[in-house]
Amino acid sequence: MALSRLDSAEARMGVARALALFSVVGYILSLAVLFATGIGLNRWLFVLLMWALLIYLPLRILLEAFQTIAPGIRRALVTQAVSDPARYRSSGSIELVVDGLFTQDVLMPRITKPQEGQKAREGSAAVLRANLPQRIDLARVSARCLGTVEQWTTDLSSWARSAAPQNIQARWAGLRALASFAALTKILLGAIADQSGHRQSGPHPWRDLREYLDACLDYCDRLAFEVDVTPWTEAPLGISVSADDAAAIRMAWTAYVETPPPAIEARNNFVKTLLGDQPGQPIA
């Protein structure tokens, strides 16, 4: 499981830093041993080459090789997880299921960056982990997400049509945050369908809602590159979410998206805001 995460450049960089620190500490300890045994520091260059050429460089090359090896390992683990009846009962398997749902169901707009997709996966996995064991109404939580998406898209569309062209960077930032939140919502709907067996046996009653999210993601893609902004014209969902709740969820999610990883505190704050008054297990 840990090796499969090394497909991420960020994860490899973290391991590379740890490897460099290990090598430096090992080199210093080796010099200390030489000095303590009376050999002194005459062989410092030999010891340095030993640590650099025989330890650090081979492990560093192996680490970079996981850029191509890790995705295969990850896909195999995802395939194994989706057939596991207990896939929603542990944090590790939930992470794999979310990866599968994201890959299968979500097409991110061109304006987004890889980190927005990663935030969508991590955020949805955090919500599903809050449901260990079944302690929250996941359908209600997803409805809060859908209501927030609807209000957010409507507001962003109205603002984009009235804003001056020099606000294009602000528009892109808003679109990235909205698209990643819509992706999170679609993952949650996919998880509901998966847990109810509808992904295998037929369409889920919320299929139209997932198509609504596809339309939202497509609109984000078009809005990012349009000069003459077209309005958001999808029919209202009829989901009751107060403007205050939707604004709070939107602000918490935007703060999480804009916080550099690991952003654990920002993620926990988002999950707490999204759950509202529902109990939930603390997020690790």
N, C-alpha and C positions, 0 to 999 in steps of 0.2 A: 504494500500500500504506500509506504513512504517513498520507495524508489519510483513509483508511478507519478509522483508529484514533480519529479525532476524534469518534466517536459516544459515547465515554467522557467523562463529566464530568471525571474525573481528568486525562485527556490534554489536554482543552481548557484546564483550569486551569493545567497546566504551560506550555502554549503562551502563554496569556494573561500569565503571569508573565514569560516571556521577551520578549513584545511590550512589556510595560510597561518592562522594563529597557532594551530597545532604544530606546524613545522617550525615556526619561530621559537616556540616554547621548547620543543624537542631539541633544537639546535643549541639553545642556551643551556639546557640541562646536560647535553653531551659535553659542552665545554666545561661545565662545572665538574663533571665526572673526571675529565682529563686533568683538570687542575688538582682535584683532590687526590688522584693517584700518582701525582708527581710528574706527570708527562708535561704539564704546562700547556701553554697555548700555541706551541710551535706547529701544531697540526690543525689549526683553526680552518685553513682553506680546504683541507681534505675533508673535514667534517661537514663544512658548508656544502661542498660538492656532493657528498653522500646524501645529505638531506634534500638538496635541490634536485639532483638527477635521479636518485633511486626511490625517493619517497614522494616529494611534492609533485613533480612533473608527471609521473605515471598516473597518480591519482587524479590530477587535474585533467589529464587527457581522457581518462575514464569517465570523469564527471561530465565533460562536454559531450561524450559519446551518448550520454543518456538523453540528449536533445532529440535524437532519432529513436533510441531504444524505448524511452519511457512512454511515448504515446501508444505503442503497441501493447505494453504492459497494462496501461490504463484501459484501453479498449477491451482487453481480455477480462479485466476485473469488472468493468461495467456490464459486459455480457453475462458474466456469472451472477452479478448482483440482481439483474432484472428478473431472473428466474428463481430467486430465493424468496420463499414465502415470508421470511422474517426480515425483508429488506428495509422495512420502515421501523425496525425495533432497535437499531444501533446507529450511532453517529457516523461510523465509517461507511456503512452500507447506504445510508441516506445521501452522503456526499457522492457516492458512485451513481445512485439512481438519479440524482439531480443532474449530473454530467450527461447521462443518457437522455433525459428529458430535454435538456438544453440543446444537445446536438440534433435530436430528432425533430423537435417542435419549433425551435426559435431561429429566425433569420434576422440578425441584427442589421440595422441600417448602415449604409456606407459611412455616415458621419461619425459613428461610434469607434472607439478604440478598444483593443483587447481587454483593457482593465474594466471597461463598463460591463462586458460580458462576464468577467470574473466576479464583479460585484453582484451581478444578478444571481449567479450560481451560489455564491457564499451567503447572500442574504436569504435566498429561498431555502437553502439547507439549514440556516439558523432558525427560520420559522418552523420548519418540519422537525427540527430537534427539540424545539419548545413543546412539541406534541408528543414527547416521550415520557410516560406512556400517553394514551389518548386522554389528554387533559384540556384541550381547547377545541372549539368549534371551527374546524379548518374551513368549512364552507362559508361561515360568517366572516372569517378573516379574509378569505379570497374576495368576498363581496365588498369588503371595505377597500381592498386594493382596486377592484374594478371601478367603484365609485370615485376613487381618487384619480385613477387614470382618466376617466371621463371628464372630470372637472379640470384636471391639469391640461389635457389636450385642448379643451375649449378655451381655457384662459390663454394658453401659449399661442393658439391660432389667432385669437383676437389681438393679443399684444404684437405678434409678428406683422399683422396687417397694418397696424397703426404706428409701429416703431420706425425710426429713420434707418436708412441703410447702414449707417456706421455702427449700429447695434448688432451686426451679424455675428460677432464673437459671442455676445451674450445669448443670441438665439441658438447658436450651436451648443453652448454649455447647457442650456435648458433642454434642448432636444436629446442630448446624450443622457442626461439624468432621467428624462421621461422614458426614453427607449429602454434603458436598463430596468426601470421599474415595471414597464409593461412586460418585459421579458421575465422578470421575477413572477409577475402575476400569472403569466401563461404557464410557467413551470408549476406553480401551485395548483392551477386547474388541471394540469396533466397528472399531478400526483393524486388529486381527488379521483380522476377517472381511472388511474392505475389501481388505486386501493379498492375501488368499487368493481373492478374487473371489466370496465367498459372499453379499455384500450384493446383488449383481446376479443371481446364478445360482440362489440358493435359500438355505435356512436353514443357518446355521453350526452345527457340532457343539456349540458353546458357547452355543447359544441359551438353554438352560435356566438357565445361569449368569447371563445377562443378565436373565432374568425374576426370578431370585433377587435381583438388585440392585434391580430395580423394586419388589419386595416390601419390601426394606430401606428404600428411599426413602419408600414409602408408610407403613411402620411409623414412621419418623421423623416424618412428618407427623401421624400419629395420636397418637403418644406426646407430642408437644409440647403437645397441648391436652386430653389425658385427665386426669381427676381420679383415677379408678380405673385404674391402669396394667395393661394386659393383657400377658402374657408373650410373648416372641419364640418362635414355635412352628414356624418353617420347619425342614424336615429338614436335618440336617448335610450339608455339602458333601463331606466326606471328603478335604479337602485338608490335607496335612501341612505346617503352619508352626509352628515352635516358639513357645511363649508369649513367650520373650525377644525373638525376632525381631519378632513381632507388636507387642509393647509398644514396641520401639525405633522401628518404622515409625510407629506411632500417635503417639508423642511427637514425632517429627520433623515429621510432618504437622501436628499441632496447633500446634506452634511456628511453622510456616510460615503457617498460616491466621491466627494471632493477630498476626503481624508486619505492620506497615503496609507498603504497597508502596513501593519495588519488591521488597523482601525477597529480593534475589538470593542472599545468603549462606544464608538459611534455606531457600530453594528448593534450592540446590545440596546442602545438607546432607541434605535429604529424599531427593533423587534418589540420593545416595551411599548412604544407609541402605537405600533400597529395592532398589538393585542388589546390595547385599551384596558378594560376592567377584567379581562379574562386571565385566569392564573396560567402560569407557564413555568417550565423548568428553567433555571438559570442557564444562560448560554456560555459554553466554554470558549 
